[in-house]
Amino acid sequence: MPYFRSRGIEADLVRLNDYPIHRWKQFRKARHYSVTVLQRRVLQPWDMAILRHAAPNLVFDFDDAVMYRSSKRSSPFSRSRMFKFRKTVEPCDLVFAGNSFLKKETERFVSSQKVHVIPTVVDLEKYTPKEQTDCPDQVTVGWIGSGGTLGYLRGIMPALERLAKQSSSVRLKIVCDEFLESREIPIIKKKWEERTEVEDVKSFDVGVMPLSDDVWSKGKCALKILQCLAVGVPVVCSPVGANREIVRHGSNGFWATSHEEWIKSLLTLIENPSLRRKMGMRGREVVAEGYSVQAVGDRIIDLIRSLV
């Protein structure tokens, strides 16, 4: 939003009210704005009808597979979720999808000309390169996220514990609101705070982003990876969703689909500080070219202005 303002676009943020009457009042105020962007929230058809009637121009912006259930559920498929998603995107003038998988899902219901991939981005003025220091006695493998996604990290803990037996220098840092326990690998527990988030990521030597290979995870837009690469930290990740688009295997990180691949890839980076630096800086270049506020901001502004 500060970037919008710097380009002459006045923008206000409104958090949707949970009570229908108050929410409908919020929707009616959309008539006072040139463009309304509905972010991530899929609406009931009657809600969408009120918002569409009031808004001169309407954009839906999302970066999760909101048409499916999460990976925690036994089945990801939900008729009601898909119905609400369809009724949300169909009336919109434009749809901003966080990755190519989400774009393809949206194109089941609206013209492909209306759907644009707008990736999750980070601000390179905030995420500056870390100071590279070689400390062979301590190498930090880092993960950052919310408690709701901690299950993905839990899935590769056996691999990390086996890794610790092969490399005595490795330790795991978790930046979160919840934590895991292990007797096999030292764990640094750091409570997530917005003011220290960037410095926490800079404390990593290698970042990890494991995911399960399901439709919910394919909608993920790889913020953890972008945070690491932006500061020059290479990553090892599951090649799912945007992970596969951002991490170029062997260039700015590695893909891993089995415990053996996780161990091999992490061990390669742990034992080669110069390779970590090279991959990290290549990663920052990738972020600068296509996943930064500076690279994507003007494209969003051009699309919004095209409506008015």
C-alpha atoms as one frame of an Amber mdcrd trajectory, in Angstrom:
protein
   0.000   0.000   0.000   2.837   2.481   0.593   4.042   1.588  -2.908   0.577
   2.365  -4.303   0.588   5.740  -2.579   4.040   6.521  -3.961   2.555   5.992
  -7.436  -0.447   8.251  -6.869  -3.022   5.625  -5.871  -4.898   6.272  -2.635
  -5.722   2.995  -0.909  -7.708   2.131   2.215  -7.771  -1.177   4.073 -11.094
  -2.476   5.403 -11.349  -5.646   7.498 -14.591  -7.459   6.707 -17.047  -7.508
   9.573 -18.353 -10.899  10.694 -21.899  -9.611  11.157 -23.908  -9.548   7.885
 -25.599  -6.172   8.381 -22.312  -4.422   9.194 -20.576  -6.254   6.353 -23.246
  -5.149   3.872 -22.745  -1.547   4.981 -19.028  -1.970   4.244 -19.844  -3.354
   0.795 -22.090  -0.393  -0.056 -19.177   1.984   0.603 -17.371   0.400  -2.345
 -19.291   2.747  -4.652 -17.041   5.561  -3.448 -13.892   3.813  -4.784 -12.695
   3.397  -8.348 -11.591  -0.196  -7.687 -12.321  -2.625  -4.862  -9.953  -5.535
  -4.196 -11.425  -8.464  -2.292  -8.501 -10.303  -0.739  -8.651 -14.073  -0.224
 -12.123 -14.165   1.372 -14.652 -16.169  -0.660 -18.196 -14.911  -0.162 -21.700
 -16.297  -0.146 -23.606 -15.465  -3.374 -25.826 -12.883  -1.628 -22.771 -11.136
  -0.154 -21.117 -11.091  -3.556 -24.242  -9.684  -5.201 -24.299  -6.712  -2.823
 -20.575  -6.035  -3.259 -20.727  -6.387  -7.051 -23.696  -3.995  -7.261 -21.818
  -1.334  -5.279 -18.289  -1.658  -6.708 -17.652   0.026 -10.081 -14.684  -2.325
 -10.599 -13.951  -5.487  -8.639 -10.773  -7.576  -8.286 -10.328 -10.851  -6.382
  -6.790 -11.431  -5.056  -5.786 -14.728  -3.419  -2.692 -16.773  -2.595  -4.077
 -20.011  -1.132  -6.142 -22.879  -2.542  -9.300 -21.511  -0.916 -11.476 -23.761
  -3.087 -10.122 -26.824  -1.250  -9.784 -27.968   2.346  -6.386 -27.841   4.077
  -3.846 -30.662   4.149  -5.008 -31.588   7.658  -8.353 -32.899   6.358  -8.830
 -36.478   5.170 -10.208 -35.226   1.841  -9.413 -31.834   0.294 -12.529 -31.717
  -1.862 -15.540 -29.669  -0.814 -18.523 -28.857  -3.023 -19.506 -25.898  -0.867
 -16.002 -24.380  -0.967 -15.785 -24.794  -4.729 -19.295 -23.329  -5.160 -18.436
 -20.246  -3.070 -15.149 -19.825  -4.935 -16.950 -19.964  -8.283 -19.590 -17.457
  -7.168 -16.828 -15.157  -5.917 -14.629 -15.109  -9.028 -17.312 -15.175 -11.745
 -18.563 -11.577 -11.211 -15.064 -10.057 -10.871 -13.456  -7.895 -13.526  -9.990
  -9.297 -12.756  -8.542 -12.105 -10.643  -5.015 -12.016  -9.218  -3.826 -15.580
  -8.542  -0.699 -16.192  -6.482   0.727 -18.921  -8.719   0.063 -20.858 -11.927
  -1.851 -23.645 -10.152  -4.315 -21.141  -8.688  -4.638 -19.461 -12.081  -5.531
 -22.778 -13.711  -8.145 -23.494 -11.056  -9.714 -20.060 -11.608  -9.845 -20.528
 -15.376 -12.396 -23.296 -14.854 -14.941 -20.549 -14.178 -13.758 -17.318 -15.842
 -11.988 -16.274 -19.030  -8.200 -16.690 -18.959  -7.885 -13.045 -20.081  -9.257
 -11.983 -16.702  -6.820 -14.067 -14.630  -3.271 -12.896 -13.929  -0.529 -14.507
 -11.872   0.531 -11.982  -9.242   3.025 -13.725  -6.954   3.600 -13.117  -3.283
   6.383 -10.538  -2.959   8.820  -9.146  -0.413  10.242  -5.639  -0.118  13.954
  -5.680  -0.974  14.463  -2.402   0.873  13.461  -4.276   4.031  15.014  -7.656
   3.193  18.641  -6.668   2.652  21.483  -9.216   2.147  22.848 -10.850   5.286
  26.502 -10.532   6.258  28.120 -13.792   5.233  30.265 -15.349   7.966  31.783
 -18.810   8.012  31.313 -20.659  11.279  32.029 -24.335  10.563  31.230 -25.344
  14.138  27.636 -24.128  13.895  25.363 -24.245  10.855  21.758 -23.169  11.331
  18.992 -24.795   9.328  16.013 -22.455   9.692  12.244 -22.645   9.326   9.813
 -19.740   9.789   6.039 -19.929   9.814   2.852 -20.188  11.839   1.765 -22.975
  14.132  -0.810 -24.006  11.552   1.945 -25.011   9.103   4.293 -26.574  11.653
   3.065 -30.020  10.577   5.048 -29.723   7.352   8.273 -29.317   9.355   7.286
 -32.207  11.613   7.132 -34.394   8.509  10.871 -34.015   7.820  12.048 -34.165
  11.452  13.244 -37.789  11.032  15.498 -36.604   8.191  16.796 -33.657  10.235
  17.511 -35.944  13.193  19.440 -38.359  10.960  21.293 -35.359   9.521  22.359
 -34.305  13.018  23.993 -37.708  13.515  26.075 -37.159  10.360  26.970 -33.527
  11.075  27.601 -32.415  14.641  27.630 -28.743  13.564  23.977 -28.589  12.512
  21.194 -27.086  14.606  17.578 -26.281  13.817  16.044 -22.849  14.407  12.258
 -22.547  14.503  10.693 -19.086  14.300   7.043 -19.558  15.167   4.360 -19.239
  17.821   4.653 -22.981  18.563   7.621 -25.353  18.620   8.730 -28.946  18.148
  10.886 -31.021  20.476  13.764 -33.372  19.662  16.427 -35.292  21.539  18.479
 -35.827  18.397  19.011 -32.315  16.998  19.557 -29.064  18.944  16.582 -26.734
  18.456  16.652 -22.952  18.850  13.144 -21.699  19.627  12.437 -18.103  18.668
   9.026 -16.530  19.137   7.945 -14.820  15.929   7.854 -11.023  16.109   7.317
  -8.669  13.202  10.068  -6.305  14.323  12.708  -9.090  14.400  11.450 -11.183
  11.485  14.088 -10.112   8.971  16.976 -10.543  11.424  15.658 -13.980  12.353
  15.734 -15.048   8.692  19.239 -13.634   8.356  20.347 -15.873  11.220  19.688
 -18.929   9.010  22.484 -20.508   6.974  20.032 -22.685   5.055  16.255 -22.341
   4.895  13.778 -25.200   4.535  10.214 -25.302   3.234   8.732 -28.794   3.248
   5.210 -29.340   1.906   2.940 -32.308   1.287   2.073 -32.978  -2.346  -1.661
 -32.236  -2.368  -4.000 -29.677  -3.923  -3.986 -27.422  -0.844  -0.178 -27.264
  -0.793  -0.045 -26.612  -4.542  -1.766 -23.314  -3.803   1.015 -22.194  -1.431
   2.962 -19.170  -2.653   6.346 -19.762  -0.986   6.683 -16.734   1.292   9.164
 -18.646   3.497  11.381 -19.263   0.482  11.173 -15.664  -0.716  12.154 -14.366
   2.728  15.242 -16.593   2.756  16.353 -15.941  -0.813  15.825 -12.192  -0.458
  18.489 -12.016   2.269  20.841 -14.405   0.441  20.018 -17.664   2.248  19.731
 -20.747  -0.005  16.861 -23.182   0.532  15.910 -26.820   0.336  12.230 -27.355
  -0.401   9.539 -29.712  -1.596   8.968 -29.096  -5.334   5.270 -28.286  -4.871
   3.307 -25.225  -5.989   5.274 -21.982  -6.203   8.290 -23.696  -4.580   8.960
 -25.403  -7.889   8.683 -22.125  -9.801  10.983 -20.096  -7.535  13.678 -22.585
  -6.530  15.802 -23.643  -9.464  17.242 -27.002  -8.484  21.022 -26.787  -8.178
  21.103 -23.022  -8.797  19.558 -21.184  -5.846  18.624 -24.238  -3.796  17.608
 -27.875  -3.980  14.406 -29.881  -4.294  13.809 -32.810  -1.969  11.038 -35.420
  -2.107  12.376 -38.103   0.243  14.237 -38.170   3.567  17.367 -39.279   1.718
  17.157 -36.270  -0.619  16.593 -33.899   2.311  19.693 -35.241   4.059  21.849
 -35.200   0.923  20.854 -31.662  -0.092  21.242 -30.179   3.382  24.556 -31.925
   3.933  25.862 -30.516   0.630  25.053 -26.964   1.747  26.254 -27.482   5.319
  29.668 -28.664   4.135  30.117 -25.969   1.439  29.954 -22.374   2.738  31.004
 -20.959  -0.652  28.161 -22.835  -2.356  25.707 -21.419   0.198  26.857 -17.892
  -0.640  26.612 -18.432  -4.402  23.182 -20.007  -4.237  21.935 -17.389  -1.810
  22.939 -14.491  -4.054  21.434 -16.200  -7.107  18.267 -16.524  -5.082  18.217
 -12.821  -4.288  18.526 -12.100  -8.021  15.487 -14.296  -8.700  13.496 -12.404
  -6.054  14.591  -9.031  -7.446  13.553 -10.001 -10.972  10.108 -11.402 -10.280
   9.081 -11.631  -6.622   9.733  -8.211  -5.109   7.491  -5.209  -4.486   9.752
  -3.295  -6.827   9.303  -5.807  -9.679   5.592  -6.582  -9.307   4.130  -3.340
  -7.929   3.932  -1.484 -11.226   2.331  -4.486 -12.934  -0.451  -4.534 -10.344
  -0.925  -0.789 -10.753  -1.117  -1.108 -14.553  -3.802  -3.800 -14.258  -5.826
  -1.767 -11.749  -5.578   1.361 -13.884  -6.668  -0.620 -16.956 -10.081  -0.984
 -15.320 -10.618   2.757 -14.925
